[in-house]
Amino acid sequence: QCEEAAYEERRYPAGKWACVTKGEPMYEQSISMSFMKLMRYICKENSVGCYLGMTVPVLNEIHLTKEGTELEREVVTAYYLPGEFQQNPPVPMDPEIHITERAPLRVITRVFYGMTTEETILREISLFWELLGSTDTVLRETYIVAVYENPSIPQRRNEIWFICRA
């Protein structure tokens, strides 16, 4: 019997991302509003006036409060620019969208399915810590929720990423 690995380590190269930061009362509101802005940018509201193409995953960078019991309000939602736009990214029409060069990233990642709410994310972080045990190799305050499918899919695939220290 071959069991699915509990988690895996991955490396991502540096690259340009379109990012929106929102701090709505609920996590779901922040990511929904940010993603709608990014979709308008992807679909046409950019300096080249054309569809840029969808890439996955869409990343939601989150921070835990000092107590580690809840999420900070501010969430950064990020869309990776397709290869042909990496050198010269189209300028967003929306001033809330920023093009950011992100450094290479090493993460330990674990899959989970379903809705991404503050509650499910906190549970996934907690479960992942139980699995990993005590370690200083990853950050404790910043995490990434990677989303691979449309939010309307009930059992969509997501990942929680623990960011490895440099």
N, C-alpha and C positions, 0 to 999 in steps of 0.2 A: 504493500500500500504506500502510495506516495502522498504525503501530506503537504499542503500549501505552507510555504515558509511563513513564520510569524511576522517577520519584518526583513527588510533588505537595505543595504547601503548603496547609495547612488551618487554620482558626480554629475553636475551640470556645468556647462561652459558659461563664460561671461556672455552677456548679450543685452540687447536693448528691449525694454518693456514699456508699454503704455500703462500708467498707474493712476488710480484715483483713490484719494483718502477720504473716508467718511466716518463720522462719529455719531450716528443715529442712536436713539434709545435702545433699539434691539439690533443684535448682530445681523439678523435676516434682512432688516431694512437697509442697513449699510451696504451689504453685498449686493442686494437687489438694485438699489439706486446706482451704485458704482458700475455694476455690470451693464445696466441700460445705457449709461453714458459711453462705456467702452464699445457697446454694440453699434451705437450711432457713429462712433469714430471708425470702427471696422467697416461699416456698411457704406459710408459716403462722406460723413462730415470730417473730411481731412483735406489737406492741401492738394492732393492729387485727384480728389473728387471721385474715387472709385472704391470698389469692394477690395479690402486688403487680404481677406482670407482668414478663416478661423484657425487658431492653434489651440492645442490642449497640452497640459492642463491650464486652467485659469487659477491663479494663486491668490489666496487671501491670507495676508500676513497679520497675525494677531499677537497681542501681548497680554500676559496675565497680570493681575494686580499683585502688589507686594505679598499679600497673603496667599496668592495662588489659588484663590477660590472662585474668582470670576474673571471675565475678559475686560480689558480696558475698552472703552467705547470706540476708540479710533482703529479702523481696519483699513489696510492698504490692499486694494484689489488690483491685480496685475495681469496683463495680457502680453504674451511674448510675440514680438513682431516677426512675421515670416522672413525667411532668409533674404529674399530680394529687397527687403526694406531695412535690413540691419545697418547697412552703411549710411543710408540717407533716409531716416524715418519721416513719413508724411507728418506735417504739422497738424495737430488737432485743432478744430475750430472751437472746441470747448476749453476755456481757460482752466478748468479743474483737472484736465488730463495732462499729466506730465510724462515726458519721455525720459526714462532713467536707464543708465548703464548699470547693470547689476554685476557684481563680481562673481567669479566661479563659486559654486556652492556644493558642499558635500552634506548630504542628509542621510538620516536613517528614517525609513518610511514604512508605514503600515496601512493596509487597505481597510476601509470600512464602507458599509453601504447604507443608503437612505438619505434622509434629510440632514442638513447641517444647521443645527441650532446651537445656541450657546451651551445648552444642556448636553447635547450629544457630543460636542467638541470637548467639553470639560471631561466627560466620561471617557472619551477615546484617549485623551492625554493621560488620564489617570491609569487606564488599563495598560497603556504603552509603558508608563513608568514601572508598573508592576512587572511587566515582561522583561524590561531592560535591567531592573535592579538599580542599585546605587552606582552612578557613574558621573564623572566630571567632564566627559568628552563631548557633551552636547549642552547647548544653551538651555536655561531653565525658565526664561521669561518671554522668549520669542518663539513662536511656532508658525507653521504654514499649513493651511488646509488647501489641498490641491483637488480641484473639481474637474472631472473628465467628461461629464455628460450634462445635458440640459437639466436645469432644476425641476422641470415638470415630470421627469422620470422618477417614479416613486422609489425604486431601489437603485438609484444611481450610484456609480462607483466614485468614491472619494479616497483621499489618503491624508493621514496626518504626518507631517514632516517634522522631525527633530533636527535642528540645525547643528552640525558638528562645529566645534571650535576650530579656528584656524591652526 
